[in-house]
């Protein structure tokens, strides 16, 4: 019987009994480096966003979450919200939404405390509730306070 080429190769090139420790060290260091970079990348995800001021938080809630301007800002001639009259209220034949800026009659009547109470409880200062289409918001005190702080900047 003739020996196979595989058997000859195995006997002529035996595996080293002790692998090169330098190669193993380099492989280990490379893996540790990649692991470290991966962990550093994950830690960037955990870095909090820059803190918002109370007014910035209120503006975000009014414009991006509650979309108050959809009903409380009058449309311009093209039907888009008129940003020069932001949150100044709208009167149509179907509904009336109040001016919710700090210069409006609602604010002058309800004051800061009434607006806060309404946003937190959905109850007006006289004990009533708003009518449809106003959603029945019941906000956390910090969010209601942020909205009031923002609305106070609008005249």
C-alpha positions as a Python dict, from the first residue, in 0.01 Angstrom:
ca = {
    (1, 'X'): (0, 0, 0),
    (2, 'X'): (127, 343, -87),
    (3, 'X'): (104, 625, 169),
    (4, 'X'): (-133, 910, 81),
    (5, 'X'): (-2, 1259, 20),
    (6, 'X'): (-195, 1384, 322),
    (7, 'X'): (-14, 1147, 553),
    (8, 'X'): (325, 1254, 413),
    (9, 'X'): (236, 1621, 464),
    (10, 'X'): (131, 1562, 822),
    (11, 'X'): (450, 1379, 909),
    (12, 'X'): (680, 1622, 728),
    (13, 'X'): (519, 1943, 876),
    (14, 'X'): (419, 1865, 1232),
    (15, 'X'): (227, 2133, 1426),
    (16, 'X'): (445, 2319, 1674),
    (17, 'X'): (406, 2197, 2029),
    (18, 'X'): (419, 2551, 2168),
    (19, 'X'): (252, 2821, 1954),
    (20, 'X'): (433, 3150, 1915),
    (21, 'X'): (334, 3355, 2221),
    (22, 'X'): (392, 3685, 2033),
    (23, 'X'): (128, 3596, 1771),
    (24, 'X'): (-121, 3499, 2043),
    (25, 'X'): (-50, 3822, 2232),
    (26, 'X'): (-107, 4033, 1921),
    (27, 'X'): (-434, 3850, 1847),
    (28, 'X'): (-551, 3903, 2205),
    (29, 'X'): (-456, 4272, 2201),
    (30, 'X'): (-642, 4319, 1871),
    (31, 'X'): (-955, 4161, 2016),
    (32, 'X'): (-932, 4374, 2330),
    (33, 'X'): (-885, 4686, 2119),
    (34, 'X'): (-1197, 4610, 1911),
    (35, 'X'): (-1395, 4530, 2226),
    (36, 'X'): (-1284, 4860, 2378),
    (37, 'X'): (-1387, 5052, 2066),
    (38, 'X'): (-1724, 4876, 2065),
    (39, 'X'): (-1784, 4962, 2431),
    (40, 'X'): (-1677, 5323, 2370),
    (41, 'X'): (-1928, 5342, 2084),
    (42, 'X'): (-2203, 5213, 2310),
    (43, 'X'): (-2116, 5468, 2576),
    (44, 'X'): (-2170, 5748, 2322),
    (45, 'X'): (-2530, 5634, 2293),
    (46, 'X'): (-2573, 5678, 2668),
    (47, 'X'): (-2453, 6039, 2672),
    (48, 'X'): (-2757, 6254, 2749),
    (49, 'X'): (-2866, 6527, 2513),
    (50, 'X'): (-2786, 6881, 2618),
    (51, 'X'): (-3026, 7003, 2884),
    (52, 'X'): (-3319, 7208, 2763),
    (53, 'X'): (-3427, 7525, 2932),
    (54, 'X'): (-3782, 7535, 3062),
    (55, 'X'): (-3891, 7756, 2771),
    (56, 'X'): (-3723, 7527, 2514),
    (57, 'X'): (-3899, 7227, 2667),
    (58, 'X'): (-4232, 7412, 2654),
    (59, 'X'): (-4180, 7512, 2291),
    (60, 'X'): (-4099, 7150, 2203),
    (61, 'X'): (-4414, 7025, 2377),
    (62, 'X'): (-4637, 7291, 2218),
    (63, 'X'): (-4498, 7258, 1866),
    (64, 'X'): (-4387, 6895, 1834),
    (65, 'X'): (-4594, 6693, 2080),
    (66, 'X'): (-4931, 6862, 2137),
    (67, 'X'): (-4935, 7049, 1803),
    (68, 'X'): (-5126, 7338, 1963),
    (69, 'X'): (-5075, 7554, 1654),
    (70, 'X'): (-5287, 7319, 1441),
    (71, 'X'): (-5601, 7463, 1605),
    (72, 'X'): (-5486, 7778, 1785),
    (73, 'X'): (-5293, 7946, 1498),
    (74, 'X'): (-5495, 8117, 1224),
    (75, 'X'): (-5425, 8016, 865),
    (76, 'X'): (-5267, 8249, 614),
    (77, 'X'): (-5411, 8312, 266),
    (78, 'X'): (-5270, 7981, 144),
    (79, 'X'): (-5426, 7782, 429),
    (80, 'X'): (-5097, 7725, 612),
    (81, 'X'): (-5046, 7835, 975),
    (82, 'X'): (-4973, 8209, 992),
    (83, 'X'): (-4656, 8216, 1201),
    (84, 'X'): (-4691, 8591, 1252),
    (85, 'X'): (-5005, 8519, 1459),
    (86, 'X'): (-4878, 8208, 1639),
    (87, 'X'): (-5135, 8067, 1885),
    (88, 'X'): (-5354, 8379, 1857),
    (89, 'X'): (-5675, 8177, 1826),
    (90, 'X'): (-5906, 8100, 1536),
    (91, 'X'): (-6272, 8186, 1475),
    (92, 'X'): (-6460, 7998, 1206),
    (93, 'X'): (-6827, 7923, 1150),
    (94, 'X'): (-6768, 7579, 1301),
    (95, 'X'): (-6549, 7647, 1603),
    (96, 'X'): (-6360, 7904, 1801),
    (97, 'X'): (-6024, 7833, 1959),
    (98, 'X'): (-5891, 8087, 2206),
    (99, 'X'): (-5577, 8297, 2190),
    (100, 'X'): (-5346, 8110, 2429),
    (101, 'X'): (-5061, 8361, 2426),
    (102, 'X'): (-4990, 8552, 2745),
    (103, 'X'): (-5143, 8866, 2589),
    (104, 'X'): (-5475, 8697, 2511),
    (105, 'X'): (-5799, 8736, 2708),
    (106, 'X'): (-5791, 8374, 2825),
    (107, 'X'): (-5454, 8427, 2991),
    (108, 'X'): (-5563, 8755, 3144),
    (109, 'X'): (-5868, 8581, 3290),
    (110, 'X'): (-5712, 8251, 3401),
    (111, 'X'): (-5361, 8374, 3496),
    (112, 'X'): (-5065, 8134, 3521),
    (113, 'X'): (-5233, 7921, 3787),
    (114, 'X'): (-5548, 7864, 3580),
    (115, 'X'): (-5351, 7762, 3272),
    (116, 'X'): (-5139, 7525, 3484),
    (117, 'X'): (-5446, 7372, 3646),
    (118, 'X'): (-5612, 7325, 3309),
    (119, 'X'): (-5309, 7153, 3156),
    (120, 'X'): (-5268, 6925, 3458),
    (121, 'X'): (-5633, 6836, 3522),
    (122, 'X'): (-5828, 6937, 3210),
    (123, 'X'): (-6046, 7148, 3440),
    (124, 'X'): (-6098, 7519, 3383),
    (125, 'X'): (-6069, 7757, 3679),
    (126, 'X'): (-6451, 7762, 3699),
    (127, 'X'): (-6462, 7380, 3717),
    (128, 'X'): (-6567, 7303, 3361),
    (129, 'X'): (-6375, 7124, 3087),
    (130, 'X'): (-6291, 7221, 2733),
    (131, 'X'): (-6503, 7121, 2437),
    (132, 'X'): (-6417, 6905, 2139),
    (133, 'X'): (-6178, 6916, 1950),
    (134, 'X'): (-5951, 7009, 2244),
    (135, 'X'): (-5793, 6683, 2366),
    (136, 'X'): (-5838, 6609, 2738),
    (137, 'X'): (-5473, 6660, 2832),
    (138, 'X'): (-5365, 6576, 3186),
    (139, 'X'): (-4999, 6669, 3189),
    (140, 'X'): (-4733, 6619, 3451),
    (141, 'X'): (-4667, 6936, 3653),
    (142, 'X'): (-4318, 6980, 3505),
    (143, 'X'): (-4451, 6959, 3148),
    (144, 'X'): (-4741, 7193, 3224),
    (145, 'X'): (-4496, 7438, 3382),
    (146, 'X'): (-4273, 7424, 3075),
    (147, 'X'): (-4567, 7497, 2845),
    (148, 'X'): (-4673, 7792, 3061),
    (149, 'X'): (-4316, 7925, 3059),
    (150, 'X'): (-4312, 7908, 2679),
    (151, 'X'): (-4658, 8060, 2633),
    (152, 'X'): (-4553, 8351, 2858),
    (153, 'X'): (-4288, 8440, 2597),
    (154, 'X'): (-4555, 8483, 2329),
    (155, 'X'): (-4729, 8822, 2311),
}
